[in-house]
Amino acid sequence: MPPCQSLTEIRDNIDRLDRQIVALLCERQGYVGQAAAFKPTRSDVVVPERIEEIVGKVRALAAERGGSADLMERIYRAMIDAYIAFEDRRWGELHDKASHP
């Protein structure tokens, strides 16, 4: 990453990255929504072992790229919590509808 010459340049780059990040988060949301259809019970929405697996991978990726593993863990834990809430709602929409046609 080249050094920026002004706060405006920094903000422009952050805005550029945000556009890319939001697109990727929306794609992730689509997969999380699909996952709800494959989980037979609502309790299957939260899989603690999977959460820890994701966090471990993200920490390693951050360290490989010279980033803060602690920061990435905090971000991902918050993100995973939000996606769990989304998937739980989606699970209810899919499975409650299926049990009450």
PyMOL commands that set and color helices and strands:
alter all, ss='L'
color gray80, all
select helices_A, chain A and resi 7-38+42-45+48-64+69-99
alter helices_A, ss='H'
color red, helices_A
deselect
rebuild
show_as cartoon
